[in-house]
Amino acid sequence: MFSFGLIGLLCLALWIFALVDIVNSRFRQDTTKIVWALVVIFIPFIGTILY
């Protein structure tokens, strides 16, 4: 039971890290930043792994 909570906390931390990294990164186009942010927000697990 405890391990599921730990895995969930780890997934949440990686999701937040990905969003912060997207916001702080410089992309060639601003639309790329918006697209990555939307992918990570709306498809959290897969979007974070892809990013």
Stockholm file with secondary structure:
# STOCKHOLM 1.0

chainA/1-51         MFSFGLIGLLCLALWIFALVDIVNSRFRQDTTKIVWALVVIFIPFIGTILY
#=GR chainA/1-51 SS CHHHHHHHHHHHHHHHHHHHHHHHSCCSSHHHHHHHHHHHHHSHHHHHHHC
#=GC SS_cons        CHHHHHHHHHHHHHHHHHHHHHHHSCCSSHHHHHHHHHHHHHSHHHHHHHC
//
